[in-house]
Amino acid sequence: MLSRRHLVAVAAVISVVLLTLTAWHRHPRNGPANAQASAHRTASAHRTASSPASRSTSTVATRSPSRSATPHPRLTVRQLSANLRSLFGPGDSFSVAGYDLTTGHSIAAGAGSGMTEASVVKLDILETALYRQQTGQGDYDGDDVADMMEHSDNDAADRVFRDDNGNAGLQSYNDLVGLSHTQLDPTEAWGLSTTAATDQVLLLKQLISSKSPLNAASRAYALNLMGQVEADQTWGISAAADAGAKSQLKNGWLNIDRDNGLWAVNSDGLTTSGGHKVLLVVLSQHQPDMQTGIGRVETAAKQLAAALRSS
């Protein structure tokens, strides 16, 4: 027969067992069957909240690519000028200018006049034709205008130039928009007219400003033509464009008898660089051949865009 001491001990053991069973049934997720799932949820929550790898992956998935990951080199106008003198040669061998539509900053370097236009003068011919048509002073043939801009067809340009009333029509438009460093060739050999990059930027501004004498329809038409230049003429300022960005441009190239057969190679246009819409103009002359000129123009366009971002 159990003594009173033994009965008390047995009762205590039974109480402990009952309390344990009660706790087990109230909190089944602490049991072995759910231990692995609970640990997984806890670890997963911790990674989401604090893991650097998780934060980085999440950011990449939700943020558009940023150019700040690979910073653009900074370039002052003085450095730009020195670089381009080394690239093109001294004197009046180059003229460059740029304008940032986002910041309103502008820069220029090189010659302030006297740059042979070659086929970039077709932008002037185009704007004059559009202005004269919308103001009732004249008209133009749409096929000629398209061939002049998209294919740089010289015969088409001759016809549009005559429809513009030649030098008189171009000079009237140039005076209206404020070109002060452009000299039309007195024999009306339009490709031998001379200009400066700052004047070419001013012409480009007429295509993007609501204050332009060109109305919205004319501006859109011109930019559309410049965006459909044939593939082998898309070199130039487009070299400074962001990946995938569309450029609207007009290029020019001409070997010049009066310059001992050396080349003028030029590029005017609108593109996106560093995430900003920019107007870029690179004019060059005294170049040994067209391909060398193109390579130098594209190098200059990249440096011009870098300097514009640094301004």
For each residue, the residues with C-beta under 8 A, 3 or more apart:
1:
2: 6 7 10
3: 6 7
4: 7 8
5: 8 9
6: 2 3 9 10
7: 2 3 4 10 11
8: 4 5 11 12
9: 5 6 12 13
10: 2 6 7 13 14
11: 7 8 14 15
12: 8 9 15 16
13: 9 10 16 17
14: 10 11 17 18
15: 11 12 18 19
16: 12 13 19 20
17: 13 14 20 21
18: 14 15 21 22
19: 15 16 22 23
20: 16 17 23 24
21: 17 18 24 25
22: 18 19 25 26
23: 19 20 26 27
24: 20 21 27 28 31
25: 21 22 28
26: 22 23
27: 23 24 30
28: 24 25 31 34
29: 34 38
30: 27 34 35
31: 24 28 34 35
32: 35
33:
34: 28 29 30 31 37 38
35: 30 31 32 38 39
36: 39 40
37: 34 40 41
38: 29 34 35 41 42
39: 35 36 42 43
40: 36 37 43 44
41: 37 38 44 45
42: 38 39 45 46
43: 39 40 46 47
44: 40 41 47 48
45: 41 42 48 49
46: 42 43 49 50 51
47: 43 44 50 51 53 54
48: 44 45 51 54
49: 45 46
50: 46 47
51: 46 47 48 54 55
52: 55 56
53: 47 56 57
54: 47 48 51 57 58
55: 51 52 58 59
56: 52 53 59 60
57: 53 54 60 61
58: 54 55 61 62
59: 55 56 62 63
60: 56 57 63
61: 57 58
62: 58 59
63: 59 60 66
64:
65: 69
66: 63 69
67: 70 71 72 242 274 275
68: 71
69: 65 66
70: 67
71: 67 68
72: 67 274 306 309
73: 306
74: 306 309 310
75: 79 80 83 303 306 307 310
76: 79 80 307 310
77: 80 81 107 108 109 307 311
78: 81 82
79: 75 76 82 83 307
80: 75 76 77 83 84 96 107 109 303 304 306 307
81: 77 78 84 85 109 110
82: 78 79 85 86
83: 75 79 80 86 87 303
84: 80 81 87 88 94 96 109 110 300 303
85: 81 82 88 89 90 93 94
86: 82 83
87: 83 84 94 296 299 300
88: 84 85 93 94 284 286 287 296 300
89: 85 93 94 286
90: 85 93
91: 111 286
92: 95 110 111 114 115 285 286
93: 85 88 89 90 110 111 284 285 286 287
94: 84 85 87 88 89 109 110 111 115 282 283 284 285 300
95: 92 108 109 110 111 112 115 196 197 198 281 283
96: 80 84 108 109 110 197 280 281 282 283 300 304
97: 106 107 108 109 196 197 198 200 201 280 281 304
98: 106 107 108 201 278 279 280 281 304 305 307 308
99: 104 105 106 201 204 205 278 279 308
100: 103 104 105 106 276 277 278 308 309 311
101: 104 208 276 277 278 279
102: 276 277
103: 100 276 311
104: 99 100 101
105: 99 100 308 311
106: 97 98 99 100 201 308 311
107: 77 80 97 98 304 307 308 311
108: 77 95 96 97 98 112 197 198 201
109: 77 80 81 84 94 95 96 97 304 307
110: 81 84 92 93 94 95 96 197 283
111: 91 92 93 94 95 114 115 196 283
112: 95 108 181 196 198
113: 181 183 194 195 196
114: 92 111 194 196
115: 92 94 95 111 194 195 196 197 264 266 283 284 285
116: 191 192 193 194 254 256 259 264 285
117: 120 121 124 182 190 191 192 193 194 195 252 264 266 283
118: 121 191 252 253 254 264 265 266
119: 122 152 154 157 191 250 251 252 253 254 266
120: 117 123 195 200 250 251 252 266 267 268 283
121: 117 118 124 125 190 191 193 195 252
122: 119 125 126 148 149 152 157 250 252
123: 120 126 127 200 203 204 226 250 268
124: 117 121 127 128 170 173 174 182 203
125: 121 122 128 129 148 157 160 161 164 170 190
126: 122 123 129 130 145 148 149 160 222 225
127: 123 124 130 131 173 177 203 206 207 214 222
128: 124 125 131 132 164 169 170 172 173
129: 125 126 132 133 138 140 145 160 163 164
130: 126 127 133 134 140 214 218 221 222
131: 127 128 134 135 137 173 176 213 214 218
132: 128 129 135 137 138 139 140 163 164 165 169 173
133: 129 130 136 137 138 139 140 218
134: 130 131 214 215 217 218
135: 131 132
136: 133
137: 131 132 133 169
138: 129 132 133 163 164 165 169
139: 132 133 163
140: 129 130 132 133 144 145 160 163 164
141: 144 145 159 160 163
142: 145 146
143: 146 147 156
144: 140 141 147 148 153 156 157 159 160 163
145: 126 129 140 141 142 148 149 156 160 225
146: 142 143 149 150 225
147: 143 144 150 151 153 156
148: 122 125 126 144 145 151 152 153 156 157 160
149: 122 126 145 146 152 222 225 226 229 250
150: 146 147 225 228 229 230
151: 147 148 156 230 233
152: 119 122 148 149 157 233 250 251 252
153: 144 147 148 156 157
154: 119 157 158 191
155: 158 159
156: 143 144 145 147 148 151 153 159 160
157: 119 122 125 144 148 152 153 154 160 161 190
158: 154 155 161 162
159: 141 144 155 156 162 163
160: 125 126 129 140 141 144 145 148 156 157 163 164
161: 125 157 158 164 166 170 188 190
162: 158 159 165 166
163: 129 132 138 139 140 141 144 159 160
164: 125 128 129 132 138 140 160 161 169 170
165: 132 138 162 168 169
166: 161 162 169 170 188
167: 170 171 184 185 186 188
168: 165 171 172
169: 128 132 137 138 164 165 166 172 173
170: 124 125 128 161 164 166 167 173 174 184 190
171: 167 168 174 175 184
172: 128 168 169 175 176
173: 124 127 128 131 132 169 170 176 177
174: 124 170 171 177 179 182 184
175: 171 172 178 179
176: 131 172 173 213
177: 127 173 174 202 203 206 212 213
178: 175 202
179: 174 175 182 195 199 202 203
180: 199
181: 112 113 195 196 198 199
182: 117 124 174 179 193 194 195 196 199
183: 113 193 194 195
184: 167 170 171 174 188 190 193
185: 167 188 189 190 191 192 193 194
186: 167
187: 192
188: 161 166 167 184 185
189: 185 192 193
190: 117 121 125 157 161 170 184 185 193
191: 116 117 118 119 121 154 185 252 254
192: 116 117 185 187 189 256
193: 116 117 121 182 183 184 185 189 190
194: 113 114 115 116 117 182 183 185
195: 113 115 117 120 121 179 181 182 183 199 200 283
196: 95 97 111 112 113 114 115 181 182 199 200 283
197: 95 96 97 108 110 115 200 201 281 282 283
198: 95 97 108 112 181 201 202
199: 179 180 181 182 195 196 202 203
200: 97 120 123 195 196 197 203 204 268 281 283
201: 97 98 99 106 108 197 198 204 205 279 281
202: 177 178 179 198 199 205 206
203: 123 124 127 177 179 199 200 206 207 268
204: 99 123 200 201 207 208 268 269 270 279 281
205: 99 201 202 208 209 212 279
206: 127 177 202 203 209 212 213 214 219
207: 127 203 204 212 214 219 222 223 226 270
208: 101 204 205 212 219 223 270 279
209: 205 206 212
210: 216
211:
212: 177 205 206 207 208 209 219
213: 131 176 177 206
214: 127 130 131 134 206 207 218 219 222
215: 134 218 219
216: 210 219 220
217: 134 220 221
218: 130 131 133 134 214 215 221 222
219: 206 207 208 212 214 215 216 222 223
220: 216 217 223 224
221: 130 217 218 224 225
222: 126 127 130 149 207 214 218 219 225 226
223: 207 208 219 220 226 227 248 270
224: 220 221 227 228
225: 126 145 146 149 150 221 222 228
226: 123 149 207 222 223 229 248 249 250 269 270
227: 223 224 246 247 248
228: 150 224 225
229: 149 150 226 233 234 249 250 251
230: 150 151 233 234
231: 234
232:
233: 151 152 229 230 251
234: 229 230 231 238 247 249
235: 238 239 251 267 294 297 298
236: 239 249 251 266 267 269 282 294 297 298 301
237: 240 241 247 249 267 268 269 271 280 281 282 297 301
238: 234 235 241 247 249 269 271 301
239: 235 236 297 298 299 301 302
240: 237 271 273 278 280 298 301 302 304 305
241: 237 238 245 246 247 271 272 273
242: 67 245 272 273 274 275
243:
244:
245: 241 242 271 272 273
246: 227 241 271 272
247: 227 234 237 238 241 269 270 271
248: 223 226 227 269 270 271
249: 226 229 234 236 237 238 267 268 269 270 271
250: 119 120 122 123 149 152 226 229 267 268 269
251: 119 120 152 229 233 235 236 265 266 267 268
252: 117 118 119 120 121 122 152 191 264 265 266 267
253: 118 119 263 264 265 266 290 293 294
254: 116 118 119 191 263 264
255: 261 262 263 290
256: 116 192 259 261 262 263 264 285
257: 260 261
258:
259: 116 256 262 264 285 286
260: 257
261: 255 256 257
262: 255 256 259 285 286 287 288
263: 253 254 255 256 285 286 287 288 289 290 292 293
264: 115 116 117 118 252 253 254 256 259 283 284 285 287 293
265: 118 251 252 253 284 285 287 290 293 294 296 297
266: 115 117 118 119 120 236 251 252 253 281 282 283 284 297
267: 120 235 236 237 249 250 251 252 280 281 282 297 301
268: 120 123 200 203 204 237 249 250 251 280 281
269: 204 226 236 237 238 247 248 249 250 279 280 281
270: 204 207 208 223 226 247 248 249 277 278 279 280
271: 237 238 240 241 245 246 247 248 249 277 278 280
272: 241 242 245 246 275 276 277 278
273: 240 241 242 245 276 278 280 305 308 309
274: 67 72 242 305 309
275: 67 242 272
276: 100 101 102 103 272 273 309
277: 100 101 102 270 271 272
278: 98 99 100 101 240 270 271 272 273 305 308
279: 98 99 101 201 204 205 208 269 270
280: 96 97 98 237 240 267 268 269 270 271 273 301 304 305 308
281: 95 96 97 98 197 200 201 204 237 266 267 268 269
282: 94 96 197 236 237 266 267 297 300 301 304
283: 94 95 96 110 111 115 117 120 195 196 197 200 264 266
284: 88 93 94 115 264 265 266 287 293 296 297 300
285: 92 93 94 115 116 256 259 262 263 264 265
286: 88 89 91 92 93 259 262 263
287: 88 93 262 263 264 265 284 290 292 293 296
288: 262 263 292 293
289: 263 292 293
290: 253 255 263 265 287 293 294
291: 294 295
292: 263 287 288 289 295 296
293: 253 263 264 265 284 287 288 289 290 296 297
294: 235 236 253 265 290 291 297 298
295: 291 292 298 299
296: 87 88 265 284 287 292 293 299 300
297: 235 236 237 239 265 266 267 282 284 293 294 300 301
298: 235 236 239 240 294 295 301 302
299: 87 239 295 296 302 303
300: 84 87 88 94 96 282 284 296 297 303 304
301: 236 237 238 239 240 267 280 282 297 298 304 305
302: 239 240 298 299 305 306
303: 75 80 83 84 299 300 306 307
304: 80 96 97 98 107 109 240 280 282 300 301 307 308
305: 98 240 273 274 278 280 301 302 308 309
306: 72 73 74 75 80 302 303 309 310
307: 75 76 77 79 80 98 107 109 303 304 310 311
308: 98 99 100 105 106 107 273 278 280 304 305 311
309: 72 74 100 273 274 276 305 306
310: 74 75 76 306 307
311: 77 100 103 105 106 107 307 308
